Every structure is written in C-alpha cells, then in structure tokens.
Amino acid sequence: MRSLTLIACPLLALFLGACASSSPPAASVEVDSQSVRAIPAQADTVNPEESEPLRQNPPSGKVHPTRLVRTKLQGIAIEALIYDSRRCQAVVLDQKQGPGTTWPNARAAAASTGAIAAVNAGFFTPEGDPLGLVIAEGDRRGRINRASSLGSGFYALSSSGNPELLRRSAFKGAKEAVQSGPFLVERGRAVGGLSDQSSSARTFIATDGGSGWMVVRTGPCSLSQLASALEGASIGAIRVRTALNLDGGRSSELWVSDQVSGGGTHTRPIWNKPVRNFLAIKRL
C-alpha cells in the first residue's frame, strides 16, 4: 500500500498541474514621462509590409509654407509647426552632460543655433542618458534600443540633408538621428496595438512621405486615440503618411519663433522638466 501511495501522489500532482489554468499574460506597460527607468517588454507592431522600407515619395512641385497650425482632430488639440524639407531642416540638439545642463527649454535650445522652432525629442533614463541612439553633428551617444517600442523608429538626416522616418531595422547610420517610438501611423494607416490607457500630452514628428513635414504637440490623449485621429488626416494641407511618437507627458514642449506665420508661442506647462535633447527646425 505504501508503494501505491508513493506512485499515486506524484501522478495526482502532475494531473492537477496540467488542469490548472495558466496565468494571463502581463499587460503591456506604457511609459509616459520625461524619464524611463524600466524598458517594457512590449513587442513592436509589425505590418504585413515589415520587410519593405518606408519609402519616401518624390517631392511635389508645391512648396509647403512654414507656419504654425492650430486645429483639432477627433477632439484632440493639435499645435503643429509645418515646414517643407526643401526650405527647412530638423537637426538634433543633444546635451552631453544630461537634461538641462546646456538649455533649460526648447526656446533656449533653438536660440543657440538660430532655429525658428524646437520640440522635445527622444526618451532618456533617470540618470539623464539617452534611451536609444542619438547622433548630433556626427557625434554618437547612447546605443540602439532594441528592447521596446519606445525605440521602434528613427528620425534620421543623411549627410546629403535628406530627412527620413525609419524603422530601427532599416537604420544604417546618419549625420543626425534620434531614436524614439512607437510609430503612430505607417503608410497612412494607424498602427494597431497601441495603449489606450493613459491620457497625456503627446509630441510627434510626421511627414507626407515627400517634402511635407511637421513637428506637433497635442493635448491630452492616449497613443491609440492619437493614431486613430491621424489616420487619413491632413494638418496644414500635409497628409500624414508616417508619424513617429516622441517623448511625451511632462516632456511635451513646442517653441515657435514669431518669425513664423502664426508663431510667437511657447507651449510648456510649469510642471514640465528639462529634457535630454531637442529637434530644432532651421531654415536652409
């Protein structure tokens, strides 16, 4: 009888273990602050065309005038600096010693290089290091973030001055670059699987795939809401084909010079804190 008990007990335990329901998968974590301590293990959204590059459309004959546009998309407040990449260029301004060590805000960062506008750019750690690769004037800082959707894409400026929004798998190097994410829109379609849990101010950079570009600060919304609002949308006559999320929440900041039509504005709430880097828009 003792031997039967010794056999039966392990078999019973094995049977109960097999019948037990498995634990539900952990919910994806959306990090939405000016600094990030943990990188969520969140897989990037993959489109059917994942193996294809995000090709740029050839510039049209129309030149997009540089101006500040204020509007709403599905109830989300939009403040967008519109520009033509044949007339203006977004460059990366990074503070090697960490947030606020060189420029306290976007206005100061823009003034240092004669830019007409500036917006906060990539994520950074509590220690002030970039959460991803940053290249400013050819100087590489940080390293490629392959762990989360917060680094799923790049804004990159080639040595010839050609700007692109690229997936990290397609990034090969650039004169200027900042890594961020997730993508909000690709090929004119909203990216699926984005968080709808947190409503916060957002910042992103977008293009029509040609010479039409914009840097945007929004009112409070979730990433999913913003992506949905941008699908098929045009802002300032520029149709959004690709949009890449930048650091948001308390990092969201936009300064536009009064030299720009509709400009002379600095949207930066008093609770914002200094950030690591900026995208500054300069006239060519």
C-alpha positions as CSV (number, residue, x, y, z in Angstrom):
1,M,0.0,0.0,0.0
2,R,2.8,2.4,0.8
3,S,4.4,1.8,-2.6
4,L,1.0,2.5,-4.3
5,T,0.7,5.8,-2.4
6,L,4.2,6.9,-3.4
7,I,3.2,6.3,-7.1
8,A,-0.2,7.8,-6.9
9,C,0.8,11.1,-5.2
10,P,3.2,12.3,-8.0
11,L,0.6,11.2,-10.6
12,L,-2.1,13.2,-8.9
13,A,0.1,16.3,-8.6
14,L,1.0,16.0,-12.3
15,F,-2.7,15.8,-13.3
16,L,-3.7,18.8,-11.2
17,G,-0.8,20.8,-12.6
18,A,-1.9,20.0,-16.2
19,C,-5.5,21.0,-15.4
20,A,-4.6,24.3,-13.7
21,S,-5.3,27.4,-15.8
22,S,-2.3,29.2,-17.0
23,S,-1.6,32.8,-15.7
24,P,-2.8,35.5,-18.0
25,P,0.0,37.4,-19.9
26,A,1.2,40.5,-18.2
27,A,-0.4,43.7,-19.6
28,S,1.9,45.9,-21.7
29,V,3.3,48.8,-19.9
30,E,3.1,52.3,-21.4
31,V,5.8,54.6,-20.1
32,D,4.8,58.2,-20.4
33,S,7.1,60.6,-18.6
34,Q,10.2,62.6,-19.1
35,S,12.3,59.8,-17.9
36,V,12.1,56.0,-18.1
37,R,13.5,53.6,-15.5
38,A,12.4,50.2,-17.0
39,I,12.0,49.3,-20.6
40,P,8.7,47.5,-21.1
41,A,9.0,44.1,-22.9
42,Q,6.5,45.3,-25.5
43,A,6.8,43.9,-29.0
44,D,6.7,46.4,-31.8
45,T,3.7,46.3,-34.1
46,V,4.5,44.5,-37.3
47,N,2.8,45.4,-40.5
48,P,2.4,42.9,-43.4
49,E,5.0,45.0,-45.3
50,E,7.5,44.8,-42.5
51,S,10.2,43.6,-44.8
52,E,9.7,46.7,-47.1
53,P,11.3,50.0,-46.2
54,L,9.2,53.1,-45.5
55,R,9.8,54.6,-48.9
56,Q,9.7,58.3,-49.4
57,N,7.5,59.9,-52.1
58,P,9.2,62.2,-54.5
59,P,8.6,65.9,-53.6
60,S,5.8,67.5,-55.5
61,G,6.1,70.9,-57.2
62,K,4.1,72.5,-54.4
63,V,6.1,74.2,-51.6
64,H,4.6,74.0,-48.1
65,P,4.9,77.4,-46.4
66,T,6.4,77.3,-42.9
67,R,3.7,78.1,-40.4
68,L,2.1,77.2,-37.1
69,V,-1.2,75.4,-37.4
70,R,-3.7,75.0,-34.5
71,T,-6.6,72.7,-35.0
72,K,-8.4,69.6,-33.5
73,L,-8.6,66.0,-34.7
74,Q,-11.4,63.9,-33.1
75,G,-11.4,66.3,-30.2
76,I,-7.6,66.3,-29.7
77,A,-6.0,69.7,-29.7
78,I,-3.2,70.0,-32.3
79,E,-0.4,72.5,-32.4
80,A,1.8,71.8,-35.4
81,L,4.8,73.5,-37.0
82,I,4.5,72.8,-40.7
83,Y,7.5,73.0,-43.0
84,D,9.0,72.0,-46.3
85,S,12.2,69.9,-46.2
86,R,13.5,71.8,-49.2
87,R,13.2,75.1,-47.2
88,C,13.9,73.9,-43.6
89,Q,15.6,71.1,-41.8
90,A,15.2,69.4,-38.4
91,V,18.5,68.9,-36.6
92,V,19.2,67.1,-33.4
93,L,20.4,69.1,-30.4
94,D,21.7,66.9,-27.5
95,Q,23.0,67.8,-24.1
96,K,26.0,65.6,-23.5
97,Q,26.0,66.2,-19.7
98,G,22.3,65.5,-19.4
99,P,18.9,67.2,-19.2
100,G,19.0,71.0,-18.6
101,T,22.8,71.2,-18.5
102,T,23.0,73.4,-21.6
103,W,19.5,74.5,-22.4
104,P,16.6,74.7,-19.8
105,N,13.9,74.6,-22.5
106,A,13.2,74.5,-26.2
107,R,13.4,78.2,-26.6
108,A,16.9,78.3,-25.3
109,A,17.9,75.3,-27.4
110,A,16.6,76.9,-30.6
111,A,18.3,80.2,-29.9
112,S,21.6,78.5,-29.6
113,T,21.5,77.5,-33.3
114,G,19.3,80.2,-34.8
115,A,16.4,77.8,-35.3
116,I,12.9,79.0,-35.9
117,A,11.3,76.3,-33.8
118,A,12.1,73.4,-31.4
119,V,10.4,70.5,-29.9
120,N,11.5,67.9,-27.3
121,A,12.8,64.7,-28.9
122,G,13.8,61.2,-27.5
123,F,13.3,59.4,-24.3
124,F,16.0,59.3,-21.6
125,T,16.8,57.5,-18.3
126,P,16.5,58.9,-14.8
127,E,20.3,59.2,-14.9
128,G,20.0,61.5,-17.9
129,D,21.3,59.1,-20.6
130,P,19.5,58.7,-23.9
131,L,17.2,55.7,-24.1
132,G,18.3,54.8,-27.5
133,L,20.8,56.1,-30.1
134,V,21.3,59.8,-30.6
135,I,23.6,61.4,-33.3
136,A,24.1,65.1,-33.1
137,E,26.6,66.7,-35.6
138,G,28.1,63.3,-36.2
139,D,28.7,62.6,-32.5
140,R,27.1,59.3,-31.4
141,R,25.7,59.0,-27.9
142,G,23.8,56.1,-26.3
143,R,23.1,52.9,-28.3
144,I,20.4,51.4,-30.3
145,N,17.4,50.5,-28.1
146,R,16.2,47.1,-29.4
147,A,14.1,46.2,-26.3
148,S,10.9,48.1,-26.7
149,S,8.5,50.1,-28.9
150,L,10.0,53.3,-27.4
151,G,12.8,52.8,-29.8
152,S,11.0,51.3,-32.7
153,G,11.9,54.1,-35.1
154,F,14.4,56.8,-36.0
155,Y,14.2,60.3,-37.3
156,A,17.4,60.5,-39.5
157,L,19.0,63.2,-41.5
158,S,21.5,61.9,-44.1
159,S,24.8,63.7,-44.9
160,S,23.1,65.0,-48.1
161,G,20.4,66.6,-46.0
162,N,17.6,64.1,-46.8
163,P,15.3,63.5,-43.8
164,E,13.6,60.2,-43.2
165,L,11.5,58.3,-40.6
166,L,12.9,54.8,-40.5
167,R,12.2,51.6,-38.6
168,R,15.2,50.7,-36.4
169,S,15.8,47.5,-38.5
170,A,16.3,49.8,-41.6
171,F,18.6,52.3,-39.9
172,K,22.1,52.2,-41.2
173,G,23.6,55.5,-39.9
174,A,23.1,59.2,-40.4
175,K,24.6,62.6,-39.8
176,E,21.8,63.4,-37.4
177,A,19.4,61.0,-35.8
178,V,17.3,60.4,-32.7
179,Q,15.6,57.1,-31.8
180,S,12.1,57.1,-30.4
181,G,8.7,55.4,-30.8
182,P,6.3,53.9,-31.2
183,F,5.1,54.6,-34.7
184,L,1.6,56.1,-34.7
185,V,1.0,55.9,-38.5
186,E,2.7,54.0,-41.3
187,R,1.7,54.2,-44.9
188,G,-1.2,56.4,-43.9
189,R,-2.7,53.7,-41.6
190,A,-3.0,53.8,-37.8
191,V,-0.6,51.4,-36.1
192,G,-2.5,48.8,-34.1
193,G,-1.9,47.5,-30.6
194,L,-1.1,50.9,-29.1
195,S,-2.1,51.7,-25.5
196,D,-5.4,53.3,-24.8
197,Q,-5.0,53.5,-21.0
198,S,-3.1,56.8,-20.4
199,S,-4.3,60.3,-21.5
200,S,-1.4,62.7,-21.7
201,A,0.1,65.5,-23.9
202,R,2.0,64.0,-26.8
203,T,4.7,65.1,-29.2
204,F,5.4,63.6,-32.6
205,I,7.1,64.2,-35.9
206,A,5.4,63.3,-39.2
207,T,5.7,63.5,-43.0
208,D,3.6,63.1,-46.1
209,G,6.4,60.9,-47.5
210,G,7.7,63.8,-49.6
211,S,8.8,67.3,-48.7
212,G,5.9,68.0,-46.3
213,W,6.9,67.7,-42.6
214,M,5.6,68.7,-39.2
215,V,6.5,68.6,-35.5
216,V,3.5,68.5,-33.3
217,R,2.4,68.9,-29.7
218,T,-1.0,67.7,-28.7
219,G,-3.5,68.0,-25.9
220,P,-4.1,65.0,-23.6
221,C,-4.9,61.7,-25.4
222,S,-3.8,58.1,-25.5
223,L,-1.4,56.7,-28.1
224,S,-4.3,54.7,-29.6
225,Q,-6.6,57.7,-29.8
226,L,-3.9,59.8,-31.4
227,A,-3.1,57.2,-34.0
228,S,-6.7,56.8,-34.9
229,A,-7.2,60.6,-35.2
230,L,-4.1,60.8,-37.5
231,E,-5.2,58.1,-39.9
232,G,-6.2,59.7,-43.2
233,A,-5.8,63.2,-41.7
234,S,-4.2,66.3,-43.1
235,I,-2.7,69.0,-41.0
236,G,-2.0,72.3,-42.7
237,A,-2.6,70.7,-46.1
238,I,0.0,68.0,-45.3
239,R,-1.4,64.5,-45.3
240,V,0.0,62.3,-42.6
241,R,1.7,59.2,-44.1
242,T,4.2,58.4,-41.4
243,A,4.2,59.6,-37.8
244,L,6.7,58.8,-35.0
245,N,5.9,59.4,-31.4
246,L,8.5,61.4,-29.4
247,D,8.8,61.6,-25.6
248,G,5.5,62.9,-24.1
249,G,3.8,63.8,-20.9
250,R,5.8,66.2,-18.9
251,S,8.4,66.3,-21.7
252,S,6.0,67.7,-24.3
253,E,7.1,71.1,-25.4
254,L,6.9,73.3,-28.5
255,W,8.5,76.7,-29.2
256,V,7.9,78.6,-32.4
257,S,9.5,81.9,-33.3
258,D,7.5,85.0,-34.1
259,Q,9.3,85.0,-37.4
260,V,7.0,82.1,-38.4
261,S,3.4,82.8,-39.6
262,G,1.1,82.1,-36.6
263,G,4.1,81.7,-34.3
264,G,5.4,83.6,-31.3
265,T,4.4,80.8,-29.0
266,H,6.0,78.6,-26.3
267,T,3.8,75.7,-25.1
268,R,5.5,74.4,-21.9
269,P,3.4,73.9,-18.7
270,I,5.1,75.0,-15.4
271,W,5.2,71.3,-14.3
272,N,7.5,70.4,-17.3
273,K,11.1,69.4,-16.5
274,P,14.2,69.7,-18.6
275,V,14.8,67.1,-21.3
276,R,17.8,65.5,-22.8
277,N,17.5,66.5,-26.5
278,F,15.5,68.5,-29.0
279,L,14.7,68.6,-32.7
280,A,15.3,72.2,-33.9
281,I,13.9,73.4,-37.2
282,K,16.3,75.6,-39.1
283,R,15.9,77.5,-42.3
284,L,18.2,76.4,-45.2
